[in-house]
Each structure stands twice: as structure tokens, then as C-alpha cells.
Amino acid sequence: MDHFTRHRALPEGFICGERIEEDEGGLRSVIFYCNLPEMNGETLEFNCREPSCGALEGDEEAATLTDDDYIVDPNFFDDGYTMAGKTGFKVWTGTRFLIEALVWKSPSDETRLREIQDTIRRGANIIELGSGVGVIGTYLAAMGARVLLTDLPTLVENAIDNNLLRNNGSLSFASECPKWLQPDGLPIGKGWASSTPLDWTLPIEDQLPKEQMASIEVIVASDVVFLFEMLNSLLDTVSALFKASEVHCPTFILSFQRRDAKHGNKSAAFTTVDSILESVKQRGWTIKCLTWRYVTINNDTDEGVIEGKTEVFVFEIRP
């Protein structure tokens, strides 16, 4: 299929890494960082609870925590907190690849991907679903977009808001905050970002003002449906945003790492490529693979940890 022929090489100049940061109480956390293009080596930084998974390449600096650094999850008893929510406190493979695809241009990029890249840099109104620690939304804001980052309340309060403040104003070129992100929008690089809690299992119209939903041009999400039980909730939320947007033909950009190697397309627990394609088709939408890449992963087996490869995709879904 043509959808799956757009293999993308690593972009030259893009660097990610990690380091350990210790607070006044001696608690150690991981700082994930990544550089911005065309900004004299400026970087964005994100405080995470654990080292990233699959987001570093080659000899990029990786951080390691000891067993003593892993504390009892302080948010375990928060309302609405799930195991899926817990995974949001670290950076995953799809995060890096989605940033590369949407920001770091490649000569091999097809016309549609180039159009999306230009739309973002011109100041697109974007909502990110399942923002985690906020890497993608913050990065797109730094490049000129106006972004609303969303996730479960625990992640907004304990990760996203802190990381927006961490990157606020350090290299700000932004003008007045757009009305749809007021009153809490923060200047990040060339754009603006704000955050709000959003639970996909609840009606979106009860959680976001109509004016915000009407402004959205682009929806982005990365590595948010690894469990099959999450797929329909995500697509229901996307459907509500499609209907509420007053922009002509809004678009949904989804990065997805294949995790169904063991059970193939019959995996009961994990979302598969086929299940995404079928679910989108059932809703009468279109889906296109904009780009993809092989990534290295570590598989836990009876014989120990074995290094392997899998694919990570960037899909565009449109109503």
C-alpha cells in the first residue's frame, strides 16, 4: 500500500536527551530536553517521573534512576487516575517522531505533510489530546502554533502546567495571547500554550467552552491508544471536535507505535494498525499514513531482554 511507503530518516540536527535533576528535598527526577530548529540551539525541557521509552537515538544522553528513586505513585488515589494515565509521566517513541514529522522538514516529505508543517508555523489553532508531560504541545507552540494541551486532571496539575511554566518566556517572540486561549495562555517561543483537563469518557461539551472547540484547526495525539479499550473513547472525542469546529475540514494527526507483534492483528489488549483503519472507516472518515519509521525496542522474554524493531506511524485522519 502507498500509505506505508513513506519511510522517514532521522533529521539532521535534531537532538534529544535526558539528565537527572534533584530538588531541595533530594528527590531525583528526569529532565527530557530537545532542541528547536533555527533558534541558535535553544532547547525545551520537561520534568518527567521516569526515563523516556524509545525517544532517544544512538548515543544521545540517557538518564538512569535507581530503585530508591522510584517512589510510591503520589497520584494513585486521584479521581479518574488509571494505569493509562500513569504512562503519561514519561516520554514515548511517538512523541519524538511526531515532532520530527511536523516540524523538521525532510526533502522526502510528501506535499500534504509539507502543507501541515506550514500551517503549524503560520500559527494554527491546535488541541493536543493526551498531552502527558506536554512535550508535543509545547514544542508546536514554540514553533508558532497556538496550542491547548489536555489530559487527565492529575497530569495537567502535576506535569503539564509545571512544564509550561518551565518553558515560558525563555525565548518568547509571541505577540498578544489569542482570545481562545485566554486568560491562562503563556507565551512559548513564537506561539502560545494553555492547558485544561479533558476526560475522553465524559461529554466534551461539558468540559470545553463552545468558543474553544469552534476555533480548533488541528487535533494532535501521540501514543495515546496503545490499549484497545482507549480507541473508541479517543475517536468519540475527535468526532465531537470535528463537529464543533467552525474551520473548514479540521484534521487529526495521530502518531502510533505498533505493539501487536506477539499476537498480530488479533491482539485482544493492544490497538493494532488494522483496528485503527477499521474504526476510522466505520465512522466514514479518511485516513492516510503521512510517514513512518522503524524504531528499536527492548522486548522482555523468558530468555531476558531482547532488542527488536517495530514501526511508528504518523496518520492523518479527516472527516
C-alpha positions as CSV (number, residue, x, y, z in Angstrom):
1,M,0.0,0.0,0.0
2,D,1.2,3.5,-0.8
3,H,0.2,4.6,2.7
4,F,3.1,2.6,4.1
5,T,5.9,3.5,1.7
6,R,6.8,6.9,3.2
7,H,9.8,5.9,5.3
8,R,11.5,8.8,7.0
9,A,15.1,9.0,8.0
10,L,16.4,10.8,11.2
11,P,16.5,14.5,10.6
12,E,20.0,16.1,10.7
13,G,20.4,18.5,13.7
14,F,17.6,17.3,15.9
15,I,18.9,16.3,19.3
16,C,17.1,14.9,22.4
17,G,18.5,13.8,25.7
18,E,18.0,13.4,29.4
19,R,19.7,14.4,32.6
20,I,18.9,14.0,36.3
21,E,17.7,16.9,38.4
22,E,17.5,16.8,42.2
23,D,15.2,19.1,44.2
24,E,15.8,20.6,47.6
25,G,14.4,17.6,49.3
26,G,16.7,15.2,47.5
27,L,14.0,13.8,45.2
28,R,15.5,13.0,41.8
29,S,13.6,13.3,38.5
30,V,14.4,13.0,34.8
31,I,14.6,16.1,32.6
32,F,13.9,15.4,29.0
33,Y,15.2,18.0,26.6
34,C,15.1,18.7,22.9
35,N,16.5,21.4,20.7
36,L,14.5,23.8,18.4
37,P,15.4,24.4,14.7
38,E,16.6,27.8,13.6
39,M,16.8,29.1,17.1
40,N,20.5,29.1,17.8
41,G,20.5,25.9,19.8
42,E,17.7,26.8,22.2
43,T,16.1,23.9,23.9
44,L,12.9,23.0,25.7
45,E,12.9,21.0,28.9
46,F,10.4,18.7,30.6
47,N,10.3,17.3,34.1
48,C,9.3,13.6,34.0
49,R,9.0,10.9,36.6
50,E,10.8,8.2,34.6
51,P,13.3,8.0,31.8
52,S,11.8,8.0,28.3
53,C,11.0,4.9,26.3
54,G,12.2,4.7,22.7
55,A,12.6,8.5,22.4
56,L,16.4,8.6,22.3
57,E,18.5,7.7,19.3
58,G,22.1,6.5,19.0
59,D,24.5,8.0,21.6
60,E,22.1,10.7,22.9
61,E,22.4,11.3,26.6
62,A,20.1,9.0,28.7
63,A,19.3,9.3,32.3
64,T,19.1,6.4,34.8
65,L,17.2,6.2,38.0
66,T,18.0,3.8,40.9
67,D,15.4,1.7,42.7
68,D,15.5,4.2,45.5
69,D,14.4,7.0,43.1
70,Y,11.1,5.3,42.3
71,I,8.7,6.4,45.0
72,V,5.1,5.3,45.6
73,D,2.9,6.9,43.0
74,P,1.6,10.0,44.8
75,N,-1.4,10.2,42.5
76,F,-2.6,6.6,42.7
77,F,-5.8,7.5,44.6
78,D,-6.7,10.6,42.5
79,D,-10.2,10.5,40.9
80,G,-10.1,9.2,37.4
81,Y,-6.5,8.1,37.6
82,T,-5.7,5.0,35.6
83,M,-2.7,2.9,34.6
84,A,-3.0,4.6,31.2
85,G,-2.7,7.9,32.9
86,K,0.4,6.8,34.8
87,T,2.2,6.3,31.5
88,G,1.7,10.0,30.7
89,F,4.5,10.9,33.1
90,K,7.2,9.8,30.7
91,V,8.1,10.4,27.1
92,W,7.4,7.8,24.4
93,T,8.6,6.9,20.9
94,G,5.7,8.5,19.1
95,T,6.4,11.9,20.8
96,R,9.8,12.3,19.1
97,F,8.6,11.0,15.8
98,L,5.6,13.3,15.7
99,I,7.8,16.4,16.4
100,E,10.2,15.4,13.7
101,A,7.3,14.9,11.2
102,L,5.5,18.1,12.0
103,V,8.5,20.4,12.5
104,W,11.7,19.1,11.0
105,K,11.2,19.2,7.3
106,S,12.7,16.5,5.0
107,P,13.2,16.5,1.2
108,S,11.3,13.3,1.1
109,D,8.2,14.7,2.8
110,E,5.1,14.5,0.6
111,T,3.0,17.6,-0.3
112,R,0.3,17.1,2.3
113,L,2.8,16.8,5.1
114,R,4.5,20.0,4.0
115,E,1.2,21.7,4.0
116,I,0.6,20.7,7.6
117,Q,4.1,21.8,8.6
118,D,3.5,25.2,7.1
119,T,0.1,25.5,8.7
120,I,1.7,24.9,12.2
121,R,4.4,27.5,11.6
122,R,1.8,30.1,10.5
123,G,0.1,29.9,13.9
124,A,-2.5,27.1,13.6
125,N,-5.0,26.6,16.5
126,I,-4.2,23.2,17.9
127,I,-5.6,21.0,20.6
128,E,-3.5,18.1,21.9
129,L,-5.2,15.1,23.4
130,G,-3.4,13.1,26.0
131,S,-0.5,15.6,26.3
132,G,1.3,13.7,29.0
133,V,4.2,15.9,30.3
134,G,3.5,18.3,27.4
135,V,6.3,17.8,25.0
136,I,4.5,18.0,21.7
137,G,2.1,20.8,22.5
138,T,4.9,22.9,24.0
139,Y,7.1,22.3,21.0
140,L,4.5,23.2,18.5
141,A,3.7,26.4,20.4
142,A,7.4,27.3,20.3
143,M,7.3,27.0,16.5
144,G,4.4,29.5,16.3
145,A,1.2,27.5,16.9
146,R,-1.5,28.3,19.5
147,V,-2.0,25.2,21.5
148,L,-4.4,23.9,24.1
149,L,-2.8,20.9,25.9
150,T,-5.2,18.5,27.5
151,D,-5.1,15.3,29.7
152,L,-6.5,13.9,32.9
153,P,-6.6,16.4,35.8
154,T,-3.7,14.6,37.6
155,L,-1.4,15.1,34.6
156,V,-2.4,18.7,34.0
157,E,-1.8,19.7,37.6
158,N,1.3,17.7,38.2
159,A,3.1,17.7,34.9
160,I,1.8,19.9,32.1
161,D,1.3,23.1,34.0
162,N,4.7,22.9,35.6
163,N,6.4,22.2,32.3
164,L,4.7,25.1,30.5
165,L,5.9,27.4,33.3
166,R,9.4,25.9,32.9
167,N,9.5,26.9,29.2
168,N,7.5,30.1,29.5
169,G,9.2,33.2,28.2
170,S,12.7,31.8,27.9
171,L,12.8,32.6,24.2
172,S,9.4,34.3,23.6
173,F,8.7,36.1,20.4
174,A,4.9,36.0,20.7
175,S,2.5,38.9,20.4
176,E,-0.9,39.1,22.1
177,C,-2.4,35.9,23.5
178,P,-5.2,34.7,21.2
179,K,-8.6,35.1,22.7
180,W,-9.5,31.4,22.7
181,L,-6.5,30.6,25.0
182,Q,-7.2,33.4,27.4
183,P,-7.0,34.0,30.4
184,D,-4.3,31.4,31.1
185,G,-2.3,31.3,27.9
186,L,1.5,31.5,28.2
187,P,4.0,32.7,25.6
188,I,6.2,29.8,24.4
189,G,8.8,30.7,21.8
190,K,6.9,32.0,18.7
191,G,3.5,30.9,19.9
192,W,1.2,30.4,22.9
193,A,0.0,27.5,25.0
194,S,-2.6,26.8,27.7
195,S,-3.9,23.7,29.4
196,T,-7.1,22.2,30.7
197,P,-8.3,18.8,32.0
198,L,-10.1,16.6,29.5
199,D,-11.5,13.2,30.1
200,W,-12.4,11.3,26.9
201,T,-15.0,9.2,28.7
202,L,-17.1,12.3,29.5
203,P,-19.1,14.5,27.1
204,I,-16.6,17.1,25.7
205,E,-19.2,19.8,25.6
206,D,-19.4,19.7,29.4
207,Q,-15.6,20.2,29.6
208,L,-14.6,22.7,26.9
209,P,-16.3,26.0,26.1
210,K,-18.0,26.1,22.7
211,E,-15.8,29.1,21.6
212,Q,-12.6,27.0,22.2
213,M,-13.9,24.0,20.2
214,A,-15.0,26.2,17.4
215,S,-11.5,27.6,17.0
216,I,-9.7,24.3,16.5
217,E,-8.0,23.6,13.2
218,V,-5.7,20.7,14.1
219,I,-6.0,17.9,16.6
220,V,-2.8,16.0,17.6
221,A,-2.2,13.0,19.7
222,S,0.8,10.7,20.2
223,D,1.0,7.2,21.6
224,V,-2.4,7.5,23.4
225,V,-4.2,4.4,22.2
226,F,-1.8,1.5,22.9
227,L,-4.7,-0.2,24.7
228,F,-7.6,-1.1,22.5
229,E,-10.1,-0.1,25.2
230,M,-9.0,3.6,24.7
231,L,-9.5,3.7,20.9
232,N,-13.3,4.4,20.7
233,S,-13.1,7.0,23.5
234,L,-10.4,8.9,21.6
235,L,-12.3,8.8,18.4
236,D,-15.6,9.9,20.1
237,T,-13.7,12.9,21.4
238,V,-12.2,13.6,18.0
239,S,-15.7,13.3,16.4
240,A,-17.1,15.9,18.8
241,L,-14.2,18.3,18.0
242,F,-14.7,17.8,14.3
243,K,-18.4,18.7,14.6
244,A,-17.8,21.7,16.9
245,S,-15.0,23.2,14.8
246,E,-16.0,26.1,12.6
247,V,-12.9,25.6,10.5
248,H,-13.3,24.0,7.1
249,C,-12.2,20.4,7.3
250,P,-10.2,20.2,10.5
251,T,-7.6,17.4,10.7
252,F,-6.5,14.9,13.2
253,I,-2.8,13.9,13.3
254,L,-2.0,10.7,15.3
255,S,1.3,9.0,15.9
256,F,1.1,5.4,16.7
257,Q,3.7,2.7,17.6
258,R,2.9,-0.8,16.6
259,R,2.8,-3.0,19.7
260,D,1.0,-6.1,18.3
261,A,3.9,-8.1,17.2
262,K,3.3,-11.0,19.5
263,H,-0.4,-11.5,18.7
264,G,-0.6,-9.7,15.3
265,N,-3.9,-8.2,14.2
266,K,-5.8,-10.5,16.6
267,S,-4.4,-8.8,19.8
268,A,-7.2,-8.5,22.4
269,A,-5.4,-6.0,24.5
270,F,-3.4,-3.8,22.2
271,T,-4.6,-1.5,19.5
272,T,-3.5,-2.7,16.1
273,V,-2.9,-0.8,12.8
274,D,-5.9,-2.7,11.4
275,S,-8.2,-1.8,14.3
276,I,-7.4,1.9,13.7
277,L,-8.0,1.6,10.0
278,E,-11.3,-0.2,10.6
279,S,-12.5,2.1,13.3
280,V,-11.8,5.2,11.2
281,K,-13.5,3.6,8.2
282,Q,-16.6,2.7,10.2
283,R,-17.1,6.4,11.0
284,G,-16.9,7.4,7.4
285,W,-13.6,9.3,7.7
286,T,-10.5,9.1,5.7
287,I,-7.0,8.0,6.9
288,K,-3.6,8.4,5.3
289,C,-0.1,7.5,6.5
290,L,1.9,10.6,6.1
291,T,5.2,9.0,7.2
292,W,6.7,6.1,9.3
293,R,10.0,4.7,10.6
294,Y,11.4,1.6,12.1
295,V,12.4,2.1,15.8
296,T,14.4,-0.1,18.1
297,I,12.6,-1.5,21.2
298,N,13.5,-3.8,24.0
299,N,11.3,-6.9,24.4
300,D,11.0,-8.8,27.7
301,T,11.2,-12.5,27.0
302,D,11.8,-15.7,29.1
303,E,15.4,-15.5,27.9
304,G,15.8,-11.9,29.1
305,V,15.6,-8.6,27.3
306,I,16.0,-8.9,23.5
307,E,16.4,-5.9,21.2
308,G,14.0,-5.8,18.3
309,K,12.3,-3.4,15.8
310,T,8.8,-2.1,15.3
311,E,7.2,0.6,13.3
312,V,5.9,4.0,14.4
313,F,3.4,5.8,12.1
314,V,2.0,9.3,11.7
315,F,-1.5,9.2,10.3
316,E,-3.8,12.0,9.2
317,I,-7.5,11.4,9.8
318,R,-10.1,13.7,8.3
319,P,-13.9,13.7,8.4
